[in-house]
Amino acid sequence: MTEFTDMIHVMTPPRYAYKRKSKSAYFSYSLRDQTFQQGYLGVQPSTIQGNFHLRYKKTKPLLAYSVDIFFKGKIKVEWNDGQNVHSGLKTLFEYGVRVWSAESIQHHELSVIKTTRGKLMTILTPQSTDHKQKRFGEITSLDLPFEFLIPNNAFSSITSINSLSAVGKISYYIKAVISRHISPYKLLRKSSKVVEIRCPIMRWNLPLNTAPRPVILTKSNDSLECQITFRQTTFQKGSLILVPIKLVIHDPKIFIKKIFVELREYHLLKVKRQDQSVERSIITSKVSNKNLLQIPDTENEYYIEMKLDTSLIDSKHPLNVSMSNDTPPLTRYSGVDIEVSHKIIVKIALRNAQDIMLVKAISIVNAINEKEAERLIYGWPNIDSEWSYDQLLLLPPS
């Protein structure tokens, strides 16, 4: 039992993930997982699974009527154009379930409420709100599992670009609401205790095409020719982006000083009929002319392969996936919306000639690998997440 408790402790989310926290109440992931999300949203049905734990001293137990868990998604957009502040906040969905009650189930009735997106949500609500007629329980140690189905048209979480004048994000949260019994001598205490944690959601794509059609960008004049060959324009988040560059110099007076390659992210924020574009540099790479390789058997042709390693991006300002009007699902949010796009910018700094710049729009996605796609198609078990704790105990030691 001690080993199981320690394992649960290891899978506890970090403290900074909480919006509202408590020393006596906390969340944990499901066994052997490091995230609340289960399954590949966008490829198969995906759920949120976890546990809510209550730990109180036996001398000071928690006196509670019920514990409810909620799963909520919202989108927030705001910017200042110098004259006016444009803002919009919309709840995408909110699901709730009662996971514990001091009263027996017959003292509650099922209620159906309509969310902001027209979905029906079933929750347990007490028939009487008079606490004098309700029974409360004493809690010292309680573990409450929960599970929610993620809406199939939910997008990946979007973190805001670090801008002083604009905010745009899509966020998901898990919230526990504890209805407490308050002694008449402690009227200043709130009757509800809330613990809330951020719950990032990731949307997935099928495996990327391993043999895509190359895309070639060219720019030339009488003095210089530049050709960039993109082997692909859709990239896995966290992968290595290769940018092969070929240069042909016709004028010997031209000198290449430096070559810059940059990945930029753009957010188009929308509130009703107003919109605002913000951008930021994600990762850059630069080289001097000393790194250029002369192509064999030529006198004026050079080649270099620039690299952008998206796995090195700072986790405090993560790379968002691309998301636009043509990104599935097609259902967009009315009134408040965010579009995310990415571009690779190549700049060649020259001496005795005008600098050259080329821009290519790309897509950043979360894609499952081919092996995982085969597992989903044929229904093979996933030893990392689909085996129970009891089954794992039966495995022979490695």
C-alpha positions in Angstrom: 0.0 0.0 0.0 2.9 2.3 0.7 4.4 1.7 -2.7 1.0 2.5 -4.3 0.7 5.8 -2.3 4.3 6.8 -3.3 3.5 6.1 -6.9 0.4 8.3 -6.7 2.6 11.1 -5.2 5.1 10.8 -8.1 2.2 11.4 -10.5 1.0 14.6 -8.8 1.0 17.7 -11.0 3.4 20.4 -10.1 2.3 23.2 -7.8 2.6 25.9 -10.4 -0.2 24.1 -12.5 -2.8 25.1 -9.9 -4.9 28.2 -10.2 -6.3 27.6 -6.7 -4.6 25.2 -4.4 -4.9 23.7 -0.9 -2.5 21.8 1.4 -5.3 19.3 2.2 -6.7 18.7 -1.3 -5.0 18.0 -4.5 -5.2 16.2 -7.9 -3.2 13.4 -9.3 -2.9 11.8 -12.7 -4.1 8.2 -13.5 -1.7 5.4 -12.8 1.5 5.5 -14.8 0.5 8.8 -16.6 2.0 12.3 -16.6 -1.1 14.0 -18.0 -4.8 14.0 -17.5 -5.6 13.5 -21.1 -6.1 9.9 -22.3 -6.2 8.9 -26.0 -5.5 10.9 -29.2 -8.0 13.7 -29.6 -8.8 14.2 -33.3 -7.8 10.6 -34.1 -9.9 8.7 -31.6 -12.2 9.5 -28.6 -10.2 11.1 -25.9 -11.0 11.5 -22.2 -9.8 13.4 -19.1 -9.0 11.0 -16.2 -7.5 11.6 -12.8 -8.1 11.5 -9.1 -9.0 14.1 -6.4 -7.5 13.5 -3.0 -8.6 14.8 0.4 -6.2 14.5 3.4 -7.2 15.9 6.8 -6.0 15.3 10.3 -8.2 12.9 12.4 -8.4 15.5 15.1 -9.7 18.1 12.5 -11.7 16.2 9.8 -13.4 18.0 6.9 -17.1 18.3 7.5 -18.7 18.2 4.0 -22.0 17.7 2.2 -20.6 16.9 -1.2 -17.7 17.0 -3.7 -18.3 18.0 -7.3 -15.7 17.9 -10.1 -16.0 20.2 -13.2 -14.1 20.1 -16.5 -14.2 23.5 -18.4 -12.8 25.0 -21.5 -12.6 28.7 -22.4 -11.2 31.1 -24.9 -9.9 34.6 -24.0 -9.0 37.4 -26.4 -7.9 40.9 -25.5 -5.9 43.7 -27.1 -5.4 47.4 -26.9 -5.1 49.3 -30.2 -4.1 52.6 -28.5 -7.6 54.0 -28.4 -9.9 51.2 -27.3 -9.6 47.8 -25.5 -11.2 44.9 -27.4 -11.9 41.9 -25.3 -13.9 38.7 -25.4 -14.2 35.7 -23.0 -16.3 32.7 -23.9 -16.9 29.4 -22.1 -16.6 26.7 -24.7 -18.1 24.0 -22.5 -18.4 23.0 -18.9 -19.2 19.4 -17.6 -19.7 18.5 -14.0 -20.2 15.4 -11.9 -20.8 14.7 -8.2 -18.2 12.3 -7.1 -19.1 12.1 -3.4 -22.0 12.9 -1.2 -22.7 12.5 2.5 -26.3 11.7 1.6 -27.5 8.6 -0.2 -28.2 8.9 -3.9 -32.0 9.0 -3.5 -31.7 12.4 -1.8 -30.5 13.9 -5.1 -32.1 14.2 -8.5 -30.6 14.4 -12.0 -30.7 17.9 -13.5 -30.0 18.7 -17.2 -28.6 22.2 -18.0 -27.6 23.7 -21.3 -24.0 24.8 -21.9 -23.0 27.9 -24.0 -22.4 25.6 -27.0 -25.8 24.0 -26.8 -24.7 20.7 -25.3 -26.6 19.0 -22.5 -24.8 18.4 -19.2 -26.2 16.1 -16.6 -25.3 16.8 -12.9 -26.5 15.7 -9.5 -28.1 18.5 -7.6 -29.7 18.3 -4.1 -33.5 18.5 -3.9 -33.2 20.8 -0.9 -30.6 23.6 -0.4 -31.4 23.9 3.3 -28.3 22.6 5.0 -30.3 22.1 8.2 -32.1 19.2 6.4 -29.0 17.7 4.9 -26.5 15.3 6.4 -22.7 16.0 6.3 -19.9 13.6 6.6 -16.5 13.6 8.3 -13.5 13.2 5.9 -9.9 12.5 6.8 -8.7 10.5 3.8 -10.6 10.2 0.6 -9.6 9.3 -3.0 -12.1 10.2 -5.8 -11.5 9.1 -9.4 -13.1 11.1 -12.2 -13.4 10.9 -16.0 -14.8 13.3 -18.7 -15.1 12.8 -22.4 -13.4 15.7 -24.3 -15.6 17.2 -27.0 -14.4 15.9 -30.4 -14.2 19.5 -31.8 -12.0 20.8 -29.0 -8.8 22.4 -30.0 -5.3 22.1 -28.5 -4.5 24.5 -25.7 -3.2 27.7 -27.0 -0.8 29.8 -24.9 -0.7 33.5 -25.3 2.1 35.3 -27.1 4.2 37.3 -24.6 2.8 40.7 -25.5 2.1 43.7 -23.3 -0.9 44.8 -25.4 -2.5 41.6 -26.5 -3.7 38.3 -25.0 -5.1 35.3 -26.9 -5.4 31.8 -25.4 -7.5 28.7 -25.2 -7.4 27.1 -21.8 -8.8 24.0 -20.0 -9.3 23.5 -16.3 -10.4 20.9 -13.8 -12.1 22.2 -10.7 -13.2 20.5 -7.5 -15.9 22.2 -5.4 -16.3 21.0 -1.9 -19.6 22.0 -0.2 -18.6 22.3 3.5 -20.5 22.3 6.7 -19.8 25.5 8.6 -20.2 25.8 12.3 -22.4 28.6 13.5 -19.3 29.9 15.4 -17.3 30.3 12.1 -19.6 32.4 10.0 -16.7 34.2 8.3 -15.6 31.0 6.5 -16.9 30.3 3.0 -19.2 27.3 2.7 -17.5 26.2 -0.5 -13.8 25.2 -0.9 -12.5 25.3 -4.5 -9.3 23.6 -5.9 -8.6 24.3 -9.5 -5.8 23.2 -11.8 -4.8 23.8 -15.5 -5.4 20.9 -17.8 -3.6 21.2 -21.1 -5.3 19.5 -24.0 -3.5 18.2 -27.1 -5.1 17.6 -30.5 -3.5 15.0 -32.8 -3.1 14.2 -36.5 -2.4 11.0 -38.3 1.2 10.2 -39.2 2.8 12.7 -41.5 3.5 11.8 -45.2 7.0 10.4 -45.2 7.5 11.2 -48.9 5.9 14.6 -49.5 6.3 16.7 -52.6 9.2 19.2 -52.2 8.5 22.9 -52.4 11.1 25.1 -54.0 11.4 28.9 -53.4 13.6 30.9 -55.7 14.8 34.5 -55.9 17.2 35.8 -58.4 18.6 38.9 -60.2 21.6 39.6 -62.5 24.0 39.3 -59.6 22.8 36.4 -57.5 20.4 33.4 -57.4 19.0 31.8 -54.3 17.1 28.6 -54.1 15.5 27.0 -51.0 14.1 23.4 -51.2 11.6 22.5 -48.5 11.3 18.7 -48.4 8.0 19.2 -46.5 5.9 22.1 -45.2 4.1 20.3 -42.3 6.3 19.5 -39.3 5.8 17.6 -36.1 6.0 19.7 -33.0 9.4 19.1 -31.4 11.0 18.0 -34.6 14.1 19.2 -36.5 13.2 21.6 -39.4 15.8 21.5 -42.2 16.2 24.5 -44.6 18.6 23.6 -47.5 19.9 26.8 -49.2 21.7 27.0 -52.6 23.4 30.2 -53.7 24.8 31.1 -57.1 26.9 34.3 -57.2 27.3 35.9 -60.6 29.0 39.1 -59.5 32.3 38.6 -57.8 31.9 41.9 -55.9 29.0 40.5 -53.9 29.9 39.2 -50.5 27.7 37.1 -48.2 27.9 38.4 -44.7 25.4 36.2 -42.8 22.4 34.0 -43.3 19.5 34.1 -40.9 16.7 31.5 -40.6 13.8 32.1 -38.2 10.6 30.4 -37.2 7.8 32.9 -36.4 4.4 32.4 -34.9 1.4 34.6 -35.6 -1.8 34.9 -33.7 -4.9 36.5 -35.4 -7.2 37.6 -32.5 -10.9 38.2 -33.3 -13.6 39.8 -31.3 -16.9 40.1 -33.2 -15.9 42.1 -36.4 -12.6 43.4 -35.0 -9.2 41.6 -35.4 -5.6 42.1 -34.4 -2.5 40.3 -35.4 0.4 39.7 -33.0 3.6 37.7 -33.6 6.8 36.5 -32.0 10.0 34.9 -32.9 10.1 31.2 -31.8 13.6 30.1 -32.7 16.4 31.4 -34.9 19.6 30.1 -36.5 22.4 32.1 -38.1 25.7 31.4 -39.8 28.5 33.4 -41.4 30.0 33.0 -44.8 32.7 30.8 -43.4 30.1 28.0 -43.0 29.1 28.0 -46.6 30.2 24.9 -48.6 31.3 25.4 -52.2 29.7 22.9 -54.5 32.3 20.6 -56.1 33.3 21.3 -59.7 31.8 24.9 -59.5 33.4 28.3 -58.9 30.4 30.3 -57.8 27.9 27.9 -56.3 27.5 27.4 -52.6 25.3 25.3 -50.3 24.3 25.2 -46.7 21.6 23.3 -44.7 20.2 25.4 -41.9 18.6 23.7 -38.9 15.8 24.8 -36.5 15.4 22.4 -33.6 12.0 22.9 -32.1 12.7 20.6 -29.3 15.0 23.3 -27.8 12.2 25.8 -27.4 11.8 27.3 -23.9 8.9 25.4 -22.1 7.8 28.7 -20.5 6.9 30.0 -23.9 6.0 26.8 -25.8 5.4 26.4 -29.5 1.6 26.3 -30.3 0.2 24.1 -33.1 -1.1 25.8 -36.3 -4.8 26.5 -36.2 -6.8 28.3 -38.9 -10.1 28.2 -40.6 -9.1 25.2 -42.7 -7.8 23.3 -39.7 -10.2 20.4 -38.6 -12.6 20.6 -36.9 -14.4 23.1 -39.2 -16.6 24.4 -36.4 -15.2 27.7 -35.3 -16.2 29.8 -32.3 -18.5 32.7 -33.1 -17.7 36.2 -31.7 -14.4 35.2 -30.1 -11.7 33.4 -32.0 -7.9 32.8 -32.4 -6.0 31.7 -35.5 -2.5 30.4 -35.2 -0.1 30.3 -38.1 3.7 29.8 -38.7 6.2 31.0 -41.2 9.9 30.3 -41.9 11.8 33.5 -42.8 15.2 33.3 -44.5 17.3 36.4 -44.7 20.6 36.7 -46.6 22.7 39.7 -45.6 24.8 40.9 -48.5 27.6 43.4 -49.0 27.5 45.5 -52.2 23.9 44.3 -52.9 20.5 44.5 -51.4 19.6 41.8 -48.8 17.5 38.9 -49.9 14.5 37.6 -47.9 12.3 34.6 -48.6 9.2 33.6 -46.6 7.4 30.3 -46.5 4.2 29.4 -44.6 4.3 26.1 -42.8 2.2 24.0 -40.4 3.1 22.8 -37.0 1.1 19.7 -35.8 1.0 16.9 -33.2 1.2 13.7 -35.2 1.2 10.2 -33.9 3.9 7.9 -35.3 3.2 5.0 -37.6 3.7 2.3 -34.9 1.1 4.0 -32.7 -1.3 4.3 -35.6 -1.0 0.6 -36.3 -1.7 -0.1 -32.6 -4.9 1.9 -32.8 -6.0 0.2 -36.1 -5.4 -3.3 -34.9 -6.4 -2.7 -31.2 -3.1 -3.8 -29.7 -2.7 -3.1 -26.0 -0.5 -0.2 -24.9 1.6 -1.6 -22.0 2.4 2.0 -20.9 -1.1 3.0 -20.1 -3.7 0.3 -20.7 -2.5 -2.3 -18.2 -3.9 -2.2 -14.7 -1.7 -1.9 -11.6 -2.6 -5.5 -10.6 -1.5 -6.8 -14.0 1.8 -4.9 -13.7 2.5 -6.7 -10.4 2.2 -10.0 -12.2 4.9 -9.2 -14.7 8.3 -11.0 -14.1 11.2 -8.7 -13.2 13.3 -7.5 -16.1 
